[in-house]
Amino acid sequence: MSARKTDTEQRQEQITQAALDLINDKGVSGLSIAGIARRVGIVPSALYRHFTNKDAVIDAVLDLIRQRLLDNVAHVRQQTDVPLEQLRLLLIRHAFLLDENRAIPSVVFSEAVYTGAPERKARVTGIITDYLKEIQAIIASGQQDGSIHKKIEPVTAAVLFMGMILPAAILSNISEGLFDIASHVKNVWPAFVRSVSTRTE
């Protein structure tokens, strides 16, 4: 059981989510301390008690994205020990995360996020790399139990897995949610299984 969050931690998470929502509406360039404070319902000076500046908020947004991706992996591992089912559930959760937070691709790939901050580019690289490693580990487990072809490179399959959802998330973002991610996931999953599985559906 995870420890109960303190009031400060809850407020910081609330501010970070408000920042992500604001980016969804106005883009990274439209992110401001005043705008975040309005969404949370506090004055800007109160927000500065938690974050020193906008850059610190952006870093917190990136940390939130990383945590939610890894939480999804932990959740599917608790649900089942079958690798292919873990991947299917992870795809669904990944799609839901991006559908509910359509700003995530904007944050991850925005030039505004990287400008003048090489350490932030390294942070984003770390987020993607850590998530890919978790997917690779699930794929490797599938190779061990015989459900996934052993000739497939886990890193290649992991990138393919991410490739099923990222373009869809971008389409959903630019269409303001008109692209149906849920239907896309339902349709693309059997194609992924056919490409990696030793079994037929």
C-alpha positions as protocol buffer text, in pm:
chain_id: "A"
residue {
  index: 1
  type: MET
  ca { x: 0 y: 0 z: 0 }
}
residue {
  index: 2
  type: SER
  ca { x: 136 y: 342 z: -96 }
}
residue {
  index: 3
  type: ALA
  ca { x: 183 y: 606 z: 170 }
}
residue {
  index: 4
  type: ARG
  ca { x: -87 y: 870 z: 201 }
}
residue {
  index: 5
  type: LYS
  ca { x: 7 y: 1187 z: 19 }
}
residue {
  index: 6
  type: THR
  ca { x: 65 y: 1498 z: 224 }
}
residue {
  index: 7
  type: ASP
  ca { x: -139 y: 1812 z: 162 }
}
residue {
  index: 8
  type: THR
  ca { x: 166 y: 1964 z: -5 }
}
residue {
  index: 9
  type: GLU
  ca { x: 208 y: 1666 z: -238 }
}
residue {
  index: 10
  type: GLN
  ca { x: -161 y: 1674 z: -326 }
}
residue {
  index: 11
  type: ARG
  ca { x: -143 y: 2046 z: -404 }
}
residue {
  index: 12
  type: GLN
  ca { x: 167 y: 2000 z: -618 }
}
residue {
  index: 13
  type: GLU
  ca { x: -3 y: 1722 z: -815 }
}
residue {
  index: 14
  type: GLN
  ca { x: -312 y: 1941 z: -856 }
}
residue {
  index: 15
  type: ILE
  ca { x: -97 y: 2226 z: -989 }
}
residue {
  index: 16
  type: THR
  ca { x: 88 y: 1992 z: -1224 }
}
residue {
  index: 17
  type: GLN
  ca { x: -234 y: 1848 z: -1365 }
}
residue {
  index: 18
  type: ALA
  ca { x: -371 y: 2201 z: -1408 }
}
residue {
  index: 19
  type: ALA
  ca { x: -57 y: 2289 z: -1604 }
}
residue {
  index: 20
  type: LEU
  ca { x: -105 y: 1985 z: -1828 }
}
residue {
  index: 21
  type: ASP
  ca { x: -470 y: 2083 z: -1885 }
}
residue {
  index: 22
  type: LEU
  ca { x: -367 y: 2439 z: -1970 }
}
residue {
  index: 23
  type: ILE
  ca { x: -112 y: 2311 z: -2223 }
}
residue {
  index: 24
  type: ASN
  ca { x: -391 y: 2101 z: -2374 }
}
residue {
  index: 25
  type: ASP
  ca { x: -597 y: 2417 z: -2429 }
}
residue {
  index: 26
  type: LYS
  ca { x: -330 y: 2672 z: -2517 }
}
residue {
  index: 27
  type: GLY
  ca { x: -11 y: 2486 z: -2599 }
}
residue {
  index: 28
  type: VAL
  ca { x: 321 y: 2501 z: -2418 }
}
residue {
  index: 29
  type: SER
  ca { x: 368 y: 2863 z: -2526 }
}
residue {
  index: 30
  type: GLY
  ca { x: 39 y: 2952 z: -2354 }
}
residue {
  index: 31
  type: LEU
  ca { x: 150 y: 2812 z: -2020 }
}
residue {
  index: 32
  type: SER
  ca { x: 179 y: 3076 z: -1747 }
}
residue {
  index: 33
  type: ILE
  ca { x: 193 y: 3084 z: -1369 }
}
residue {
  index: 34
  type: ALA
  ca { x: -112 y: 3311 z: -1360 }
}
residue {
  index: 35
  type: GLY
  ca { x: -308 y: 3076 z: -1586 }
}
residue {
  index: 36
  type: ILE
  ca { x: -221 y: 2771 z: -1377 }
}
residue {
  index: 37
  type: ALA
  ca { x: -313 y: 2953 z: -1056 }
}
residue {
  index: 38
  type: ARG
  ca { x: -654 y: 3048 z: -1197 }
}
residue {
  index: 39
  type: ARG
  ca { x: -726 y: 2685 z: -1284 }
}
residue {
  index: 40
  type: VAL
  ca { x: -631 y: 2567 z: -938 }
}
residue {
  index: 41
  type: GLY
  ca { x: -821 y: 2851 z: -771 }
}
residue {
  index: 42
  type: ILE
  ca { x: -527 y: 3009 z: -593 }
}
residue {
  index: 43
  type: VAL
  ca { x: -331 y: 3332 z: -630 }
}
residue {
  index: 44
  type: PRO
  ca { x: 2 y: 3316 z: -819 }
}
residue {
  index: 45
  type: SER
  ca { x: 199 y: 3390 z: -503 }
}
residue {
  index: 46
  type: ALA
  ca { x: 58 y: 3073 z: -345 }
}
residue {
  index: 47
  type: LEU
  ca { x: 173 y: 2869 z: -643 }
}
residue {
  index: 48
  type: TYR
  ca { x: 528 y: 2996 z: -594 }
}
residue {
  index: 49
  type: ARG
  ca { x: 533 y: 2823 z: -257 }
}
residue {
  index: 50
  type: HIS
  ca { x: 538 y: 2494 z: -450 }
}
residue {
  index: 51
  type: PHE
  ca { x: 728 y: 2579 z: -771 }
}
residue {
  index: 52
  type: THR
  ca { x: 994 y: 2844 z: -817 }
}
residue {
  index: 53
  type: ASN
  ca { x: 904 y: 2925 z: -1180 }
}
residue {
  index: 54
  type: LYS
  ca { x: 738 y: 2797 z: -1498 }
}
residue {
  index: 55
  type: ASP
  ca { x: 1036 y: 2578 z: -1585 }
}
residue {
  index: 56
  type: ALA
  ca { x: 994 y: 2395 z: -1255 }
}
residue {
  index: 57
  type: VAL
  ca { x: 628 y: 2336 z: -1339 }
}
residue {
  index: 58
  type: ILE
  ca { x: 721 y: 2194 z: -1683 }
}
residue {
  index: 59
  type: ASP
  ca { x: 970 y: 1959 z: -1516 }
}
residue {
  index: 60
  type: ALA
  ca { x: 695 y: 1850 z: -1278 }
}
residue {
  index: 61
  type: VAL
  ca { x: 464 y: 1785 z: -1575 }
}
residue {
  index: 62
  type: LEU
  ca { x: 731 y: 1562 z: -1730 }
}
residue {
  index: 63
  type: ASP
  ca { x: 773 y: 1377 z: -1400 }
}
residue {
  index: 64
  type: LEU
  ca { x: 396 y: 1329 z: -1382 }
}
residue {
  index: 65
  type: ILE
  ca { x: 389 y: 1182 z: -1733 }
}
residue {
  index: 66
  type: ARG
  ca { x: 672 y: 943 z: -1645 }
}
residue {
  index: 67
  type: GLN
  ca { x: 501 y: 833 z: -1325 }
}
residue {
  index: 68
  type: ARG
  ca { x: 171 y: 765 z: -1498 }
}
residue {
  index: 69
  type: LEU
  ca { x: 337 y: 561 z: -1772 }
}
residue {
  index: 70
  type: LEU
  ca { x: 521 y: 347 z: -1517 }
}
residue {
  index: 71
  type: ASP
  ca { x: 212 y: 321 z: -1298 }
}
residue {
  index: 72
  type: ASN
  ca { x: 30 y: 175 z: -1599 }
}
residue {
  index: 73
  type: VAL
  ca { x: 299 y: -89 z: -1635 }
}
residue {
  index: 74
  type: ALA
  ca { x: 279 y: -177 z: -1266 }
}
residue {
  index: 75
  type: HIS
  ca { x: -100 y: -197 z: -1285 }
}
residue {
  index: 76
  type: VAL
  ca { x: -111 y: -444 z: -1576 }
}
residue {
  index: 77
  type: ARG
  ca { x: 152 y: -662 z: -1409 }
}
residue {
  index: 78
  type: GLN
  ca { x: -74 y: -683 z: -1105 }
}
residue {
  index: 79
  type: GLN
  ca { x: -371 y: -775 z: -1323 }
}
residue {
  index: 80
  type: THR
  ca { x: -214 y: -1068 z: -1507 }
}
residue {
  index: 81
  type: ASP
  ca { x: 114 y: -1255 z: -1550 }
}
residue {
  index: 82
  type: VAL
  ca { x: 45 y: -1337 z: -1919 }
}
residue {
  index: 83
  type: PRO
  ca { x: 279 y: -1118 z: -2129 }
}
residue {
  index: 84
  type: LEU
  ca { x: 53 y: -1071 z: -2432 }
}
residue {
  index: 85
  type: GLU
  ca { x: -240 y: -984 z: -2207 }
}
residue {
  index: 86
  type: GLN
  ca { x: -17 y: -740 z: -2018 }
}
residue {
  index: 87
  type: LEU
  ca { x: 66 y: -572 z: -2349 }
}
residue {
  index: 88
  type: ARG
  ca { x: -300 y: -558 z: -2453 }
}
residue {
  index: 89
  type: LEU
  ca { x: -403 y: -401 z: -2124 }
}
residue {
  index: 90
  type: LEU
  ca { x: -107 y: -163 z: -2136 }
}
residue {
  index: 91
  type: LEU
  ca { x: -207 y: -48 z: -2484 }
}
residue {
  index: 92
  type: ILE
  ca { x: -559 y: 26 z: -2358 }
}
residue {
  index: 93
  type: ARG
  ca { x: -430 y: 216 z: -2056 }
}
residue {
  index: 94
  type: HIS
  ca { x: -174 y: 404 z: -2267 }
}
residue {
  index: 95
  type: ALA
  ca { x: -448 y: 505 z: -2510 }
}
residue {
  index: 96
  type: PHE
  ca { x: -674 y: 618 z: -2227 }
}
residue {
  index: 97
  type: LEU
  ca { x: -393 y: 823 z: -2073 }
}
residue {
  index: 98
  type: LEU
  ca { x: -323 y: 1002 z: -2400 }
}
residue {
  index: 99
  type: ASP
  ca { x: -692 y: 1049 z: -2475 }
}
residue {
  index: 100
  type: GLU
  ca { x: -754 y: 1205 z: -2135 }
}
residue {
  index: 101
  type: ASN
  ca { x: -435 y: 1413 z: -2155 }
}
residue {
  index: 102
  type: ARG
  ca { x: -404 y: 1504 z: -2522 }
}
residue {
  index: 103
  type: ALA
  ca { x: -134 y: 1759 z: -2437 }
}
residue {
  index: 104
  type: ILE
  ca { x: 122 y: 1488 z: -2359 }
}
residue {
  index: 105
  type: PRO
  ca { x: 262 y: 1464 z: -2716 }
}
residue {
  index: 106
  type: SER
  ca { x: 275 y: 1845 z: -2727 }
}
residue {
  index: 107
  type: VAL
  ca { x: 482 y: 1851 z: -2409 }
}
residue {
  index: 108
  type: VAL
  ca { x: 711 y: 1565 z: -2505 }
}
residue {
  index: 109
  type: PHE
  ca { x: 787 y: 1688 z: -2858 }
}
residue {
  index: 110
  type: SER
  ca { x: 758 y: 2066 z: -2821 }
}
residue {
  index: 111
  type: GLU
  ca { x: 1058 y: 2278 z: -2914 }
}
residue {
  index: 112
  type: ALA
  ca { x: 946 y: 2519 z: -2642 }
}
residue {
  index: 113
  type: VAL
  ca { x: 1013 y: 2246 z: -2385 }
}
residue {
  index: 114
  type: TYR
  ca { x: 1371 y: 2199 z: -2505 }
}
residue {
  index: 115
  type: THR
  ca { x: 1474 y: 2557 z: -2583 }
}
residue {
  index: 116
  type: GLY
  ca { x: 1768 y: 2652 z: -2364 }
}
residue {
  index: 117
  type: ALA
  ca { x: 1728 y: 2340 z: -2152 }
}
residue {
  index: 118
  type: PRO
  ca { x: 1943 y: 2046 z: -2270 }
}
residue {
  index: 119
  type: GLU
  ca { x: 1885 y: 1875 z: -1935 }
}
residue {
  index: 120
  type: ARG
  ca { x: 1513 y: 1872 z: -2011 }
}
residue {
  index: 121
  type: LYS
  ca { x: 1575 y: 1694 z: -2342 }
}
residue {
  index: 122
  type: ALA
  ca { x: 1772 y: 1436 z: -2143 }
}
residue {
  index: 123
  type: ARG
  ca { x: 1478 y: 1409 z: -1903 }
}
residue {
  index: 124
  type: VAL
  ca { x: 1237 y: 1339 z: -2189 }
}
residue {
  index: 125
  type: THR
  ca { x: 1478 y: 1086 z: -2339 }
}
residue {
  index: 126
  type: GLY
  ca { x: 1491 y: 914 z: -2001 }
}
residue {
  index: 127
  type: ILE
  ca { x: 1112 y: 898 z: -1977 }
}
residue {
  index: 128
  type: ILE
  ca { x: 1078 y: 735 z: -2317 }
}
residue {
  index: 129
  type: THR
  ca { x: 1374 y: 503 z: -2260 }
}
residue {
  index: 130
  type: ASP
  ca { x: 1249 y: 385 z: -1921 }
}
residue {
  index: 131
  type: TYR
  ca { x: 903 y: 314 z: -2062 }
}
residue {
  index: 132
  type: LEU
  ca { x: 1048 y: 127 z: -2359 }
}
residue {
  index: 133
  type: LYS
  ca { x: 1259 y: -86 z: -2123 }
}
residue {
  index: 134
  type: GLU
  ca { x: 946 y: -188 z: -1932 }
}
residue {
  index: 135
  type: ILE
  ca { x: 775 y: -288 z: -2257 }
}
residue {
  index: 136
  type: GLN
  ca { x: 1087 y: -474 z: -2366 }
}
residue {
  index: 137
  type: ALA
  ca { x: 1084 y: -667 z: -2038 }
}
residue {
  index: 138
  type: ILE
  ca { x: 725 y: -779 z: -2098 }
}
residue {
  index: 139
  type: ILE
  ca { x: 813 y: -884 z: -2453 }
}
residue {
  index: 140
  type: ALA
  ca { x: 1117 y: -1077 z: -2327 }
}
residue {
  index: 141
  type: SER
  ca { x: 890 y: -1257 z: -2080 }
}
residue {
  index: 142
  type: GLY
  ca { x: 668 y: -1354 z: -2370 }
}
residue {
  index: 143
  type: GLN
  ca { x: 968 y: -1493 z: -2554 }
}
residue {
  index: 144
  type: GLN
  ca { x: 1059 y: -1698 z: -2249 }
}
residue {
  index: 145
  type: ASP
  ca { x: 713 y: -1851 z: -2219 }
}
residue {
  index: 146
  type: GLY
  ca { x: 695 y: -1915 z: -2594 }
}
residue {
  index: 147
  type: SER
  ca { x: 407 y: -1680 z: -2674 }
}
residue {
  index: 148
  type: ILE
  ca { x: 623 y: -1426 z: -2861 }
}
residue {
  index: 149
  type: HIS
  ca { x: 866 y: -1513 z: -3141 }
}
residue {
  index: 150
  type: LYS
  ca { x: 1222 y: -1544 z: -3014 }
}
residue {
  index: 151
  type: LYS
  ca { x: 1367 y: -1398 z: -3336 }
}
residue {
  index: 152
  type: ILE
  ca { x: 1203 y: -1062 z: -3268 }
}
residue {
  index: 153
  type: GLU
  ca { x: 1428 y: -802 z: -3108 }
}
residue {
  index: 154
  type: PRO
  ca { x: 1247 y: -683 z: -2792 }
}
residue {
  index: 155
  type: VAL
  ca { x: 1354 y: -322 z: -2850 }
}
residue {
  index: 156
  type: THR
  ca { x: 1213 y: -330 z: -3204 }
}
residue {
  index: 157
  type: ALA
  ca { x: 885 y: -480 z: -3085 }
}
residue {
  index: 158
  type: ALA
  ca { x: 868 y: -222 z: -2805 }
}
residue {
  index: 159
  type: VAL
  ca { x: 909 y: 67 z: -3051 }
}
residue {
  index: 160
  type: LEU
  ca { x: 646 y: -96 z: -3273 }
}
residue {
  index: 161
  type: PHE
  ca { x: 416 y: -114 z: -2972 }
}
residue {
  index: 162
  type: MET
  ca { x: 458 y: 257 z: -2900 }
}
residue {
  index: 163
  type: GLY
  ca { x: 413 y: 331 z: -3268 }
}
residue {
  index: 164
  type: MET
  ca { x: 63 y: 188 z: -3255 }
}
residue {
  index: 165
  type: ILE
  ca { x: -56 y: 466 z: -3028 }
}
residue {
  index: 166
  type: LEU
  ca { x: 159 y: 780 z: -3068 }
}
residue {
  index: 167
  type: PRO
  ca { x: 41 y: 873 z: -3420 }
}
residue {
  index: 168
  type: ALA
  ca { x: -317 y: 811 z: -3306 }
}
residue {
  index: 169
  type: ALA
  ca { x: -262 y: 1039 z: -3008 }
}
residue {
  index: 170
  type: ILE
  ca { x: -131 y: 1313 z: -3236 }
}
residue {
  index: 171
  type: LEU
  ca { x: -433 y: 1272 z: -3466 }
}
residue {
  index: 172
  type: SER
  ca { x: -661 y: 1294 z: -3165 }
}
residue {
  index: 173
  type: ASN
  ca { x: -480 y: 1607 z: -3051 }
}
residue {
  index: 174
  type: ILE
  ca { x: -495 y: 1797 z: -3380 }
}
residue {
  index: 175
  type: SER
  ca { x: -857 y: 1690 z: -3440 }
}
residue {
  index: 176
  type: GLU
  ca { x: -947 y: 1799 z: -3085 }
}
residue {
  index: 177
  type: GLY
  ca { x: -1058 y: 1450 z: -2991 }
}
residue {
  index: 178
  type: LEU
  ca { x: -1250 y: 1362 z: -3308 }
}
residue {
  index: 179
  type: PHE
  ca { x: -1012 y: 1075 z: -3391 }
}
residue {
  index: 180
  type: ASP
  ca { x: -1140 y: 770 z: -3202 }
}
residue {
  index: 181
  type: ILE
  ca { x: -842 y: 626 z: -3015 }
}
residue {
  index: 182
  type: ALA
  ca { x: -1049 y: 350 z: -2853 }
}
residue {
  index: 183
  type: SER
  ca { x: -1160 y: 215 z: -3190 }
}
residue {
  index: 184
  type: HIS
  ca { x: -807 y: 244 z: -3323 }
}
residue {
  index: 185
  type: VAL
  ca { x: -672 y: 36 z: -3034 }
}
residue {
  index: 186
  type: LYS
  ca { x: -937 y: -230 z: -3087 }
}
residue {
  index: 187
  type: ASN
  ca { x: -849 y: -254 z: -3457 }
}
residue {
  index: 188
  type: VAL
  ca { x: -471 y: -234 z: -3434 }
}
residue {
  index: 189
  type: TRP
  ca { x: -418 y: -487 z: -3155 }
}
residue {
  index: 190
  type: PRO
  ca { x: -488 y: -800 z: -3366 }
}
residue {
  index: 191
  type: ALA
  ca { x: -236 y: -678 z: -3625 }
}
residue {
  index: 192
  type: PHE
  ca { x: 31 y: -639 z: -3355 }
}
residue {
  index: 193
  type: VAL
  ca { x: -44 y: -986 z: -3217 }
}
residue {
  index: 194
  type: ARG
  ca { x: -8 y: -1139 z: -3565 }
}
residue {
  index: 195
  type: SER
  ca { x: 329 y: -967 z: -3606 }
}
residue {
  index: 196
  type: VAL
  ca { x: 481 y: -1088 z: -3276 }
}
residue {
  index: 197
  type: SER
  ca { x: 289 y: -1387 z: -3146 }
}
residue {
  index: 198
  type: THR
  ca { x: 364 y: -1755 z: -3202 }
}
residue {
  index: 199
  type: ARG
  ca { x: -10 y: -1818 z: -3166 }
}
residue {
  index: 200
  type: THR
  ca { x: -296 y: -1726 z: -3394 }
}
residue {
  index: 201
  type: GLU
  ca { x: -603 y: -1541 z: -3274 }
}
